[in-house]
Amino acid sequence: MSFLELQGIEKHFGAMRAIKGIALGIEKGEFVVFVGPSGCGKSTLLRLIAGLETIDGGRLLLDGRDITRLPSSKRDLAMVFQSYALYPHMSVADNMSFALRLANVDKAVIREKVQRAAEILNLVPYLARTPRELSGGQRQRVAIGRAIVRSPKVFLFDEPLSNLDAALRGQTRVEIAKLHRELGATTIYVTHDQVEAMTLADRVVVLRDGEIEQVGTPLDLYDRPANQFVAQFIGTPQMNVVAADAVPQFEAVLGLKVPAGGFVGLRPECVGLTSPGSGQLRARVELIESLGAETLIHVSTEQGAQFISRQNSRSALHTGDAVGLSFDPGAAHLFDAQGRVARNAGVGN
Amino acid sequence: MTHTSFLPLAARTIAAWSATLLLVFPLLWLFLTAFKTELQAIEVPPQLIFTPTLENFAEVQVRSDYLLYAKNSVVTSVASTLLGLLIAAPAAYSMAFFRTRHTRDLLMWMLSTKMMPAVGALVPIYVLAQTSGMLDTLTSLTLVFTLSNLPIMVWMLYSYFKDIPPEILEAARMDGASVWSEFRHVILPLGMAGFASTGLLCLVLSWNEAFWSLNLSSAKAGTLATLIASYSSPEGLFWAKLSAASLLAIAPIVVVGWFSQKQLVQGLTFGAVK
């Protein structure tokens, strides 16, 4: 049995079935990321695990013990909130030591644990300050510090970086990854940002409409998406997915049999640009996004199908230029009419 | 704060002062009369300059044991405030943090009981007090004050609690806090302003309460409100003594109110002004 075991977890809000029988096992020390579009139930699922919402069906087991009906305060989980949720009337040190003080831990032990957490998180100079005297990034670190001093069984993160600006977000993401490597703590992390999911996770759980779409390592999801939704959700820019019917000669060009009413998916790095006249399809450049290290070229074929091509070099092309498109048939993912995968690309197989 | 100014500053100042004077005039009148003799008090035209005397105050104490009434007022208002907070705080807590779709209706219903004229409940409450032998006791007054202030206290605390972000309470729960430690370590310190202004308002309301004190108490449990009323008595009106008694009755609460104006105003705007 897994360390944290979700067995058919259900949650209803009135008539709405928000979480639909989620089954999932999380191993000790694992970093699992719940990802999905807003409203997919990822935060709700985390709150059910935390005990902040009541579970309407199924069972939740932690370390072999049934905690389905246990109040949050007795679950031995720590949570980092999106809004940080620091205690505004307490100093940084008191914020971090609150849980230990409630548990009547020896004062000397508390001091030592807080000091150690503050050292890890570069918070030593701020221990006597109150949260309102700190910057957003520092508050975030206090929130993380509050979680780590307790050495809980599982860390829960609810979109912890979404209130930070882009630069700080990247930096804090790296810090969280390092911290996890050092502490080896079991972690569940909720985000809508697939870059966070890809960079932090041992395993990613993709959710949609209260159901699991796919569970796997980040590269698993990238290389072998189980369906069109996962294929397009993971990866930026997203996978090109074109209805086979939209480009009549597509099957011939690729030499592949696409299921009736199905779709062809190609990652942007698998769409090559050639000189006009050569290549397998003719297209016109619609937009060029130069990002420095890479260039994203949006093209449209004669039939109106849209593709994005990722080039690892600067491009001499201009909007309106005619180009040819070349595809490696081995790189194509095929989906049936319902969006289920019929064949994954050969990459990484 | 922004003003849409259609009157020049001078005009506004004059208007404000006139309004203030109009409002303060009865108090000023009371204050002056309390230091006059009974004869001076009924003189026409009234004198603004006179030799003040303290004999009214002495007489009030001799004739009708001011200190007993003052003690009754202190006991009933403080006790009803504490009891009220004790009941209102958990009620407001559950309404603010564990909302159901009936919470709003419940709050409206509670407030609506304040719209009922008190006299409508006089007979049942009087009979209840009488049959339970609680007429003219501090206990019955304290209970009635508490009950009549409770809706407002719940409302005020509720509006203060609502300003506390619920994630902070969730964080405390995740940190292992029981309901009691959550209350003691998070809600109490964060809601201190709310508790202070709610308590203060309740104190003032109980102190000023006259209807129930007059009807449910007399010589033993009477509050200062009943003391004042006793001076418009069968022996006729004694303006100077009435004024002295009134002044003594309102003095403590005026002092308290003066020093806590800010909290009171904040409380009366139901937490809207921060």
Interface residues (C-beta under 8 A of the other chain):
Chain A: A50 G51 L52 P71 S72 S73 K74 L77 A78 M79 F81 S83 A85 L86 Y87 P88 H89 F98 A99 L102 A103 R146 R150
Chain B: P165 E167 I168 E170 A171 A172 R173 M174 D175 G176 A177 S178 S181 H185 V186 P189 L190
